[in-house]
C-alpha cells in the first residue's frame, strides 16, 4: 500500500516558493543530495496541485525544464484542477484531492505517492491521508511567498522525526505525521 509523502524544499523562514510562485531562488541551491536521489527511486506516482504544475520551474534554464525532479523521475502525475487541459502523456487531470489520491495510490502500488504543492499537502493532511513530510531546508531567507503549511486559525500537527541529515546545500528533515 502506498504511503503519502509531502516532499519539498523550503527557505529557512518557511517559504516553499517566493512571491508569485517564484522558484528561481532554488536554482542556486540545487546540488547533490543522496537522500533525494534514493527517494526518487521509491516514488510511484505524483499528486500535484494546479498552481505547482503550471508554476515556475527551478530548472527552466536547463535541459530538464518541465520535468519532475529536474528529469530524475518519470511516471504518472495526477494534477488536481478544475480546469483540465488536454491530458499529456503520463499526466492526468483530476477534479479533487481524494479522486487524485485514489488514482495515484493505485498507480504507486507499494511505493510513495509524492505530493507537490502546499495546498494539496494541506488538503491531504486535513483528510487524514498524509503519512510523511520531507522538508529540505535551504540556507536562504525569502521573506514572503507560499508557506510550507498554512492553516487559517492555526492547527497543531504532531510529527515524529524519522531522519535528519545535512548536505552542502541543505538540511534534510523527514517526519511521520502522528496527528
Long-range contacts (C-beta under 8 A, 24 or more apart in sequence): 1-105, 1-110, 2-44, 2-45, 2-104, 2-105, 2-108, 2-109, 2-110, 2-111, 2-112, 2-113, 3-112, 3-113, 3-131, 3-132, 4-47, 4-101, 4-105, 4-112, 4-113, 4-115, 4-124, 4-129, 4-130, 4-131, 4-132, 5-43, 5-112, 5-113, 5-114, 5-115, 5-131, 5-132, 5-133, 5-134, 6-114, 6-115, 6-121, 6-124, 6-125, 6-130, 6-132, 6-133, 6-134, 7-36, 7-39, 7-114, 7-115, 7-116, 7-133, 7-134, 7-135, 7-136, 8-116, 8-118, 8-121, 8-133, 8-134, 8-135, 8-136, 8-148, 9-135, 9-136, 9-137, 9-138, 9-170, 10-135, 10-136, 10-137, 10-138, 10-148, 11-137, 11-138, 11-140, 11-141, 11-142, 11-145, 12-137, 12-138, 12-139, 12-140, 12-141, 13-141, 13-142, 13-143, 14-147, 14-148, 15-142, 15-143, 15-144, 15-145, 15-146, 15-147, 15-148, 16-118, 16-145, 16-146, 16-147, 16-148, 17-55, 17-56, 17-118, 17-145, 17-146, 18-142, 18-144, 18-145, 18-146, 19-144, 19-145, 21-51, 21-55, 21-56, 21-145, 21-146, 22-56, 22-145, 23-55, 23-56, 23-57, 23-58, 24-56, 24-58, 25-140, 25-142, 26-58, 26-138, 27-58, 27-59, 27-61, 29-138, 29-139, 29-140, 29-169, 29-170, 30-58, 30-59, 30-70, 30-169, 31-167, 31-168, 31-169, 31-170, 32-167, 32-168, 33-136, 33-167, 33-169, 33-170, 33-172, 34-167, 35-134, 35-163, 35-165, 35-167, 35-172, 35-174, 36-69, 36-136, 36-172, 37-72, 39-112, 39-114, 39-134, 40-69, 40-72, 40-73, 42-111, 42-112, 43-73, 43-75, 43-108, 43-111, 43-112, 43-113, 43-114, 44-75, 44-104, 44-107, 44-108, 44-109, 44-110, 44-111, 44-112, 44-113, 45-75, 45-76, 45-77, 45-78, 45-103, 45-104, 45-105, 45-107, 45-108, 45-111, 45-113, 45-114, 46-73, 46-75, 46-76, 46-77, 46-78, 46-104, 46-113, 46-114, 46-115, 46-116, 47-78, 47-80, 47-97, 47-100, 47-101, 47-104, 47-113, 47-114, 47-115, 47-116, 47-120, 47-124, 48-77, 48-78, 48-79, 48-80, 48-115, 48-116, 48-117, 48-120, 49-79, 49-80, 49-116, 49-117, 49-118, 49-119, 49-120, 50-79, 50-80, 50-81, 50-82, 50-83, 50-117, 51-117, 51-119, 52-116, 52-117, 52-120, 53-77, 53-79, 53-81, 53-91, 53-117, 75-107, 76-104, 76-107, 78-103, 78-104, 78-107, 80-117, 80-120, 97-123, 97-124, 97-127, 98-127, 101-127, 101-129, 118-146, 118-147, 118-148, 118-149, 118-150, 121-149, 122-149, 122-150, 122-151, 125-149, 125-157, 125-177, 130-177, 131-176, 131-177, 132-162, 132-174, 132-175, 132-176, 132-177, 133-159, 133-174, 133-175, 133-177, 134-172, 134-173, 134-174, 134-175, 135-172, 135-173, 135-174, 135-175, 136-170, 136-171, 136-172, 136-173, 137-170, 137-171, 137-172, 137-173, 138-169, 138-170, 139-169, 139-170
